[in-house]
Amino acid sequence: MMRSDLRTLRIGCVTLVLGVAGLARAEDAVRRVVDVNAGWRFHKGDVESAGKAAFDDKAWESVDLPHTWNAQDGQDGGNNYYRGPGWYRRSLGELKGVVGKRVFIRFQAANTVADVYLNGAHVGQHRGGFAAFCFELSPHLKADGANVLAVRVDNSHFDDVPPWSADFTFFGGIYRGVELLVLDPVCISPLDYASPGVYLQMVGVGKDWAKVQLTTVISNGQDKALDAKLDVELRDADDKVVLNERFPVELAASAEARTQHVVHIDNPHMWNGRRDPYLYSVTVRLLVDDKPVDEVHQPLGLRTFGVDREKGFVLNDTPLDLHGVNRHQDRLDMGWAITQREHDEDFALIREMGCTAVRLAHYQQADYAYTLCDGMGLVVWAEIPLVNRIADTPEFRDNCRQQLRELIRQNYNHPSICFWGIHNEITAPWDQGPDATALVRDLAALAKAEDPTRLTTCAACDPVDHPANWQTNVVAVNRYFGWYAGEAEDVAAWADATHKAHPQTPVGMSEYGAGASIHHHAWPPVKPKHNGPNHPEEWQAHLHEVHWRAMRERPFLWCKFVWNMFDFAVDARNEGDTPGRNDKGLVTYDRKTKKDAFYWYKANWSDEPFVHINSSRYEKRTTAQTTIRVYTNCDEVELQHNGKSLGKQKCADHVCEWPVTLEPGTNEMKVKAIHDGAEVVDSCQWMLALPSSDGAE
């Protein structure tokens, strides 16, 4: 549970932020976190001596983190997309205040391979673009004089690091935040794959009780054995202490210990998705000589879940239809270098639409994103970036295992996560590589060993029956009927046939959708070429109507995820109205415009009353006879055309339709409905230009 009270301590030129939580319950903060996101120097390209402390970087660009060098060239569809090295440097100042402490640096992510230097010494390397990583700086710190941090980041292709290829831009740079951790020599370790060092696993639950196993990784940096204690405090959502227990811990000299303890919770309040996303907060405090030396705060959500082959997802013994969206993390003119503000806006839109679940594809996303899902009650599919192609080498397999361990350990305590995704479309016939079956089997087993409480899954594609697609607990399939192949109506027969063909495994829909430009229109809707320049918004809406009507009648589809919530960057694409853009989003890349299909799902999934006129952006008309279509979750809607009522309608299946004859010139359209005594309204203006007698408009 986060609190707003913060203290700061000045050490050299570094501001230490103290007491992330629980400050009111301790005399002083025992874990100090230092934000080092401001005041960096950056150079795009390689510089041989840039890791040395004495290097002169005054001519370099001044930047703050998060930062990417591909914010423009990664989204414009041109030939200038840079993939290569870049350097970052920053002075940490004089750190006299940390004498006797251990200092770690934790990067929330950097893409793709990062080498970290302090005062010219190579501290460590991380290979992988989406997980956090942490190194200890203590052996290289100087008590007197400036401490210089340098980081080389490279987003080139690396044979051992997935993804090899994918339908999205690989934005380079330190695109998430960086912090220093100033800890006691005896601490809860931040080095266990950059995890919190605390793992909370629900091992049993009854009507009046729950049992949680607490695993803590403790690092003893002293050269003597110690008797320590762990103080475990559980608080409810009202910040009331409901449990406090203390456990003795024996620590060997200069060693790491992994301790396990079990706590019992009376009358547990369950985390129950959007209906009741109830969260406890857990503080694990480490004491030496009965004095607190470190503490970690984590969320705890108690829930049971599973997937039934016929009923779909079941949360706390009650079926819950998992319908929602896939989400990429990039933004217009920002790439992946986004802040909490952008995350907040994204998930507010996802919640507004009425989603019960989200697939955070195709890689580990920011910890803050999972935290938002915890608090909103969104069920999460989290996954590693094993996309399209694999390499049949020990180095590639090892990196896949590393990225899976990072995903699981760093996010272990987020109750929203119910599924670990192992791969996406690695059997695609258009991008074939080695047989991935053995690799997927190995990764699925590793996920179960790391976390036996969650289910493994994958996003399969043709050939669906390839054995690499059937190594996980549950399976979902990416299918684009009515876009890349076939007709939108094919989805129903496909779902029935696939369900019948795999009697042992629950099957879901991990991706479906169509491109749409808010500047392209056609009525009645006509299927366009998917790789052509014209992507009418009306076709996207039609496709989603057909798909959702089919899928909502099939509860055996354990998940139903639209591709995609937002338009996103694919620098290699050139289609629709913008090069470098995948426009399958229900919301535009800048998040300013909700497409018609957004409102179709809101009408079906949300209880927030609204009315929405479709094709409202189709402002210039040349045909007088048309149909007004309205999406709504209200029972009855009235249409007015140029101030004249065309009557009220009882909306069938969230859609109201009126045949309308447009008048030459301006046509004002207004729809309204009454819900619980309040009026909801939408309006638009169309212009009808009829050909003149001489053929000119």
FENSUL-V226481 format. One record per pair of residues at least 4 apart in sequence whose C-alpha atoms are under 8 Angstrom apart, sorted by sequence separation. I is the first residue (numbers start at 0). J is the second residue. If there is no record, write none. Layout:
i,j
I,J
I,J
//
This chain:
i,j
9,13
10,14
18,22
21,25
22,26
50,54
62,66
69,73
70,74
71,75
72,76
94,98
97,101
109,113
116,120
117,121
136,140
141,145
156,160
157,161
182,186
189,193
190,194
191,195
204,208
205,209
234,238
235,239
250,254
251,255
271,275
272,276
286,290
287,291
306,310
307,311
313,317
314,318
329,333
330,334
333,337
337,341
338,342
339,343
340,344
341,345
342,346
343,347
344,348
345,349
346,350
347,351
348,352
349,353
350,354
359,363
364,368
365,369
366,370
367,371
368,372
369,373
370,374
371,375
372,376
373,377
385,389
391,395
392,396
393,397
394,398
395,399
396,400
397,401
398,402
399,403
400,404
401,405
402,406
403,407
404,408
405,409
406,410
407,411
426,430
427,431
435,439
436,440
437,441
438,442
439,443
440,444
441,445
442,446
443,447
444,448
445,449
446,450
447,451
459,463
461,465
464,468
465,469
466,470
469,473
479,483
480,484
481,485
482,486
485,489
489,493
490,494
491,495
492,496
493,497
494,498
495,499
496,500
497,501
498,502
501,505
515,519
521,525
527,531
534,538
535,539
536,540
537,541
538,542
539,543
540,544
541,545
542,546
543,547
544,548
545,549
546,550
547,551
548,552
549,553
550,554
573,577
574,578
584,588
586,590
587,591
593,597
594,598
595,599
596,600
597,601
598,602
599,603
600,604
601,605
602,606
639,643
640,644
650,654
651,655
662,666
673,677
674,678
690,694
691,695
9,14
10,15
22,27
49,54
69,74
72,77
97,102
116,121
117,122
141,146
158,163
189,194
191,196
204,209
234,239
235,240
250,255
251,256
270,275
271,276
286,291
287,292
306,311
307,312
313,318
314,319
329,334
330,335
337,342
349,354
359,364
364,369
372,377
390,395
391,396
425,430
426,431
446,451
447,452
463,468
464,469
469,474
479,484
480,485
481,486
482,487
528,533
529,534
573,578
582,587
586,591
587,592
593,598
600,605
639,644
640,645
650,655
661,666
673,678
674,679
690,695
691,696
8,14
9,15
22,28
48,54
115,121
116,122
140,146
157,163
189,195
190,196
203,209
204,210
234,240
235,241
250,256
269,275
270,276
271,277
285,291
286,292
306,312
307,313
312,318
313,319
328,334
329,335
372,378
389,395
390,396
425,431
447,453
468,474
480,486
481,487
527,533
528,534
550,556
572,578
573,579
574,580
586,592
587,593
638,644
639,645
649,655
672,678
673,679
690,696
7,14
8,15
72,79
73,80
114,121
115,122
116,123
125,132
156,163
188,195
189,196
202,209
203,210
233,240
234,241
269,276
270,277
284,291
285,292
286,293
305,312
306,313
311,318
312,319
328,335
329,336
330,337
372,379
447,454
480,487
481,488
498,505
527,534
572,579
573,580
575,582
586,593
587,594
602,609
637,644
638,645
639,646
648,655
671,678
672,679
689,696
7,15
8,16
72,80
73,81
114,122
115,123
188,196
201,209
202,210
203,211
232,240
233,241
234,242
269,277
270,278
284,292
285,293
304,312
305,313
310,318
311,319
312,320
329,337
426,434
447,455
479,487
480,488
481,489
498,506
527,535
570,578
571,579
572,580
585,593
586,594
637,645
638,646
671,679
672,680
688,696
7,16
8,17
18,27
72,81
114,123
115,124
187,196
201,210
202,211
232,241
233,242
268,277
284,293
285,294
304,313
305,314
311,320
312,321
328,337
426,435
446,455
459,468
480,489
497,506
550,559
570,579
572,581
585,594
637,646
638,647
671,680
6,16
7,17
18,28
114,124
187,197
201,211
202,212
232,242
233,243
248,258
284,294
304,314
369,379
425,435
458,468
480,490
569,579
570,580
585,595
637,647
670,680
671,681
5,16
6,17
17,28
18,29
69,80
113,124
114,125
123,134
200,211
201,212
231,242
232,243
283,294
284,295
303,314
304,315
457,468
524,535
527,538
568,579
569,580
585,596
586,597
636,647
637,648
669,680
670,681
5,17
6,18
18,30
69,81
112,124
113,125
122,134
199,211
200,212
231,243
232,244
282,294
283,295
302,314
303,315
304,316
407,419
443,455
526,538
568,580
569,581
585,597
635,647
636,648
645,657
669,681
670,682
5,18
17,30
18,31
19,32
112,125
113,126
122,135
199,212
200,213
230,243
231,244
282,295
283,296
302,315
303,316
463,476
524,537
525,538
567,580
568,581
598,611
635,648
636,649
669,682
5,19
17,31
112,126
122,136
198,212
199,213
230,244
231,245
246,260
282,296
385,399
457,471
519,533
520,534
521,535
523,537
524,538
566,580
567,581
613,627
635,649
636,650
668,682
669,683
16,31
17,32
111,126
112,127
154,169
198,213
199,214
230,245
281,296
282,297
456,471
459,474
514,529
519,534
520,535
521,536
522,537
566,581
567,582
612,627
613,628
634,649
635,650
667,682
668,683
15,31
16,32
40,56
111,127
112,128
154,170
197,213
198,214
229,245
230,246
280,296
281,297
383,399
455,471
456,472
457,473
458,474
459,475
460,476
513,529
519,535
520,536
521,537
566,582
612,628
613,629
634,650
667,683
668,684
2,19
5,22
15,32
16,33
40,57
42,59
110,127
111,128
154,171
197,214
198,215
228,245
229,246
280,297
281,298
422,439
454,471
455,472
456,473
457,474
458,475
459,476
460,477
516,533
518,535
519,536
520,537
521,538
524,541
565,582
566,583
567,584
612,629
613,630
633,650
667,684
668,685
1,19
2,20
4,22
15,33
16,34
41,59
42,60
109,127
110,128
111,129
153,171
154,172
197,215
228,246
229,247
244,262
280,298
281,299
363,381
421,439
454,472
455,473
456,474
457,475
458,476
459,477
460,478
516,534
517,535
518,536
565,583
566,584
595,613
611,629
612,630
666,684
667,685
1,20
2,21
14,33
15,34
40,59
41,60
109,128
110,129
117,136
120,139
152,171
153,172
196,215
197,216
228,247
229,248
279,298
280,299
362,381
363,382
383,402
454,473
456,475
457,476
458,477
515,534
516,535
517,536
564,583
565,584
566,585
595,614
610,629
611,630
631,650
636,655
665,684
666,685
0,20
13,33
14,34
40,60
41,61
108,128
109,129
152,172
196,216
227,247
228,248
278,298
279,299
357,377
359,379
362,382
363,383
383,403
514,534
515,535
516,536
563,583
564,584
565,585
566,586
610,630
611,631
633,653
665,685
666,686
40,61
41,62
108,129
109,130
118,139
152,173
196,217
226,247
227,248
278,299
279,300
355,376
356,377
357,378
358,379
359,380
360,381
361,382
362,383
363,384
382,403
421,442
514,535
515,536
562,583
563,584
564,585
565,586
566,587
567,588
610,631
632,653
665,686
666,687
13,35
39,61
40,62
108,130
117,139
118,140
226,248
227,249
242,264
278,300
355,377
356,378
357,379
358,380
359,381
360,382
361,383
362,384
421,443
514,536
515,537
562,584
563,585
564,586
565,587
566,588
609,631
610,632
631,653
664,686
665,687
38,61
39,62
107,130
108,131
117,140
226,249
227,250
277,300
278,301
354,377
355,378
356,379
357,380
358,381
359,382
361,384
383,406
515,538
565,588
608,631
609,632
610,633
630,653
631,654
663,686
664,687
38,62
39,63
107,131
108,132
225,249
226,250
276,300
356,380
361,385
382,406
515,539
608,632
609,633
630,654
631,655
663,687
664,688
37,62
38,63
39,64
43,68
106,131
107,132
191,216
224,249
225,250
324,349
342,367
346,371
350,375
361,386
381,406
513,538
514,539
565,590
607,632
608,633
629,654
630,655
641,666
642,667
662,687
663,688
37,63
105,131
106,132
224,250
225,251
323,349
342,368
346,372
513,539
606,632
610,636
628,654
629,655
640,666
641,667
661,687
663,689
36,63
37,64
105,132
106,133
224,251
225,252
419,446
440,467
443,470
512,539
605,632
628,655
629,656
640,667
641,668
36,64
105,133
118,146
119,147
187,215
188,216
223,251
224,252
339,367
343,371
439,467
443,471
602,630
627,655
628,656
639,667
640,668
36,65
104,133
105,134
117,146
118,147
187,216
188,217
223,252
224,253
513,542
602,631
603,632
627,656
628,657
639,668
640,669
103,133
104,134
117,147
118,148
187,217
188,218
222,252
223,253
270,300
323,353
324,354
436,466
437,467
440,470
474,504
476,506
478,508
482,512
512,542
602,632
626,656
627,657
638,668
639,669
103,134
104,135
117,148
186,217
187,218
219,250
221,252
222,253
269,300
270,301
271,302
323,354
326,357
436,467
439,470
440,471
473,504
474,505
475,506
476,507
477,508
478,509
479,510
480,511
482,513
512,543
599,630
601,632
626,657
627,658
638,669
639,670
56,88
103,135
104,136
116,148
117,149
185,217
186,218
219,251
220,252
221,253
269,301
270,302
322,354
323,355
324,356
325,357
326,358
327,359
435,467
436,468
472,504
473,505
474,506
475,507
476,508
477,509
478,510
479,511
480,512
481,513
598,630
599,631
626,658
627,659
638,670
102,135
103,136
115,148
116,149
127,160
185,218
186,219
219,252
220,253
268,301
269,302
321,354
322,355
323,356
324,357
325,358
326,359
327,360
426,459
427,460
428,461
434,467
473,506
474,507
475,508
476,509
477,510
478,511
479,512
598,631
625,658
626,659
637,670
638,671
101,135
102,136
103,137
115,149
116,150
126,160
127,161
184,218
185,219
219,253
220,254
267,301
321,355
322,356
323,357
324,358
325,359
326,360
327,361
419,453
421,455
423,457
424,458
425,459
426,460
427,461
428,462
436,470
475,509
476,510
477,511
479,513
624,658
625,659
636,670
637,671
101,136
102,137
115,150
184,219
185,220
218,253
219,254
320,355
321,356
322,357
323,358
325,360
381,416
418,453
419,454
420,455
421,456
422,457
423,458
424,459
425,460
426,461
427,462
624,659
625,660
636,671
637,672
101,137
114,150
115,151
184,220
185,221
218,254
219,255
328,364
379,415
380,416
385,421
386,422
387,423
389,425
417,453
418,454
419,455
420,456
421,457
422,458
423,459
424,460
426,462
623,659
624,660
625,661
636,672
49,86
100,137
113,150
114,151
184,221
218,255
378,415
379,416
380,417
381,418
382,419
383,420
385,422
386,423
387,424
388,425
417,454
418,455
419,456
420,457
422,459
424,461
623,660
624,661
635,672
636,673
113,151
114,152
217,255
218,256
377,415
378,416
379,417
380,418
381,419
382,420
383,421
384,422
385,423
386,424
387,425
418,456
420,458
623,661
635,673
44,83
45,84
113,152
216,255
217,256
376,415
378,417
379,418
380,419
381,420
382,421
383,422
384,423
386,425
387,426
403,442
407,446
411,450
426,465
622,661
623,662
633,672
44,84
45,85
46,86
112,152
113,153
216,256
217,257
373,413
380,420
382,422
385,425
387,427
623,663
633,673
43,84
44,85
45,86
111,152
112,153
216,257
217,258
236,277
369,410
373,414
408,449
426,467
533,574
534,575
633,674
43,85
44,86
110,152
111,153
112,154
215,257
216,258
236,278
272,314
373,415
388,430
390,432
391,433
396,438
400,442
404,446
407,449
426,468
532,574
533,575
534,576
42,85
43,86
109,152
110,153
111,154
214,257
215,258
235,278
236,279
271,314
363,406
370,413
372,415
387,430
388,431
389,432
390,433
399,442
403,446
407,450
530,573
531,574
532,575
533,576
41,85
42,86
98,142
110,154
111,155
214,258
215,259
235,279
236,280
271,315
366,410
369,413
387,431
388,432
389,433
482,526
530,574
531,575
532,576
41,86
42,87
97,142
213,258
214,259
234,279
235,280
400,445
404,449
481,526
482,527
529,574
530,575
41,87
213,259
214,260
233,279
234,280
269,315
369,415
389,435
482,528
483,529
40,87
41,88
94,141
95,142
212,259
213,260
233,280
234,281
369,416
482,529
39,87
40,88
93,141
94,142
95,143
212,260
213,261
233,281
507,555
508,556
39,88
40,89
93,142
94,143
212,261
213,262
232,281
233,282
506,555
507,556
508,557
509,558
510,559
511,560
512,561
513,562
39,89
93,143
211,261
212,262
231,281
232,282
421,471
505,555
506,556
507,557
508,558
509,559
510,560
511,561
512,562
603,653
38,89
93,144
94,145
210,261
211,262
231,282
232,283
458,509
505,556
506,557
507,558
508,559
509,560
510,561
511,562
512,563
602,653
92,144
93,145
94,146
210,262
211,263
230,282
231,283
505,557
506,558
507,559
508,560
509,561
510,562
92,145
93,146
210,263
211,264
230,283
231,284
424,477
510,563
543,596
91,145
92,146
209,263
210,264
229,283
230,284
599,653
90,145
91,146
92,147
208,263
209,264
229,284
230,285
487,542
491,546
540,595
544,599
90,146
91,147
133,189
134,190
208,264
209,265
229,285
230,286
490,546
540,596
543,599
90,147
91,148
133,190
208,265
209,266
228,285
229,286
321,378
488,545
498,555
539,596
89,147
90,148
207,265
208,266
209,267
227,285
228,286
487,545
488,546
491,549
518,576
536,594
537,595
612,670
88,147
89,148
110,169
133,192
207,266
208,267
227,286
228,287
487,546
490,549
491,550
516,575
536,595
540,599
611,670
88,148
89,149
110,170
111,171
132,192
133,193
206,266
207,267
227,287
515,575
516,576
610,670
88,149
110,171
111,172
131,192
132,193
206,267
226,287
227,288
228,289
481,542
514,575
610,671
87,149
88,150
109,171
110,172
131,193
225,287
226,288
227,289
361,423
494,556
610,672
86,149
87,150
109,172
110,173
609,672
86,150
87,151
109,173
110,174
623,687
51,116
52,117
86,151
108,173
109,174
620,685
622,687
50,116
52,118
85,151
86,152
108,174
109,175
516,582
608,674
618,684
619,685
620,686
621,687
50,117
51,118
52,119
84,151
85,152
108,175
514,581
515,582
618,685
619,686
620,687
621,688
622,689
50,118
51,119
84,152
85,153
107,175
108,176
514,582
515,583
615,683
617,685
618,686
619,687
620,688
621,689
50,119
51,120
84,153
106,175
107,176
513,582
514,583
515,584
610,679
611,680
612,681
615,684
619,688
621,690
50,120
83,153
84,154
106,176
107,177
513,583
514,584
609,679
610,680
611,681
612,682
615,685
82,153
83,154
84,155
106,177
512,583
608,679
609,680
610,681
612,683
82,154
83,155
105,177
106,178
82,155
104,177
105,178
82,156
104,178
105,179
104,179
105,180
103,179
104,180
102,179
103,180
517,594
537,614
13,91
102,180
103,181
536,614
12,91
13,92
102,181
12,92
101,181
102,182
11,92
12,93
100,181
101,182
11,93
100,182
101,183
273,355
10,93
11,94
100,183
101,184
272,355
475,558
10,94
11,95
97,181
99,183
100,184
10,95
11,96
99,184
10,96
103,189
197,283
85,172
105,193
82,171
52,146
74,168
520,614
52,147
73,168
278,373
52,148
73,169
278,374
73,170
276,373
277,374
520,617
51,149
187,285
197,295
276,374
518,616
519,617
50,149
186,285
276,375
517,616
518,617
49,149
50,150
70,170
195,295
197,297
199,299
201,301
276,376
50,151
69,170
275,376
68,170
69,171
273,375
274,376
67,170
68,171
272,375
273,376
67,171
68,172
272,376
273,377
67,172
271,376
272,377
66,172
67,173
186,292
187,293
270,376
272,378
66,173
67,174
185,292
186,293
187,294
65,173
66,174
185,293
187,295
64,173
65,174
66,175
183,292
64,174
65,175
182,292
183,293
64,175
65,176
182,293
64,176
302,414
64,177
299,412
300,413
301,414
304,417
298,412
299,413
300,414
297,412
298,413
299,414
298,414
36,176
35,176
36,177
35,177
36,178
34,177
35,178
272,415
34,178
35,179
270,414
33,178
34,179
32,178
33,179
32,179
33,180
32,180
33,181
31,180
32,181
305,454
30,180
31,181
30,181
31,182
30,182
29,182
30,183
29,183
175,335
174,335
175,336
174,336
175,337
173,336
174,337
170,334
170,335
306,473
325,510
175,365
311,505
308,503
308,504
309,505
308,505
307,505
308,506
306,505
358,560
357,560
198,408
194,405
192,404
193,405
199,411
200,412
192,405
198,411
199,412
194,408
195,409
198,412
194,409
349,564
192,408
193,409
194,410
191,408
192,409
165,386
162,384
164,386
165,387
161,384
162,385
163,386
164,387
161,385
162,386
163,387
164,388
161,386
162,387
163,388
162,388
163,389
161,389
159,390
158,390
129,362
130,363
159,392
129,363
130,364
161,395
320,554
334,568
129,364
159,394
160,395
324,559
325,560
159,395
321,557
322,558
323,559
324,560
325,561
326,562
327,563
331,567
158,395
159,396
161,398
320,557
321,558
322,559
323,560
324,561
325,562
326,563
327,564
330,567
0,238
160,398
161,399
320,558
321,559
322,560
323,561
324,562
325,563
326,564
327,565
329,567
159,398
160,399
324,563
325,564
326,565
329,568
324,564
327,567
311,554
310,554
311,555
309,554
310,555
311,556
312,557
345,590
352,597
309,555
311,557
312,558
352,598
308,555
309,556
310,557
311,558
353,600
307,555
352,600
353,601
308,557
352,601
307,557
351,601
354,604
306,557
353,604
354,605
200,452
352,604
353,605
352,605
353,606
351,605
74,331
331,588
74,332
107,365
330,588
331,589
330,589
74,334
21,282
70,331
71,332
73,334
29,291
30,292
70,332
71,333
29,292
30,293
70,333
71,334
29,293
30,294
70,334
29,294
69,334
70,335
67,333
67,334
67,335
67,336
66,336
65,336
127,398
64,336
65,337
126,398
130,402
65,338
131,405
127,402
130,405
20,296
130,406
131,409
0,279
0,280
0,296
0,297
0,298
167,567
168,568
167,568
168,569
167,569
168,570
166,569
167,570
80,570
76,569
77,570
74,568
76,570
77,571
73,568
74,569
75,570
76,571
73,569
74,570
76,572
73,570
76,573
72,570
77,578
75,577
76,578
77,579
75,578
76,579
74,578
75,579
76,580
74,579
75,580
73,579
74,580
//
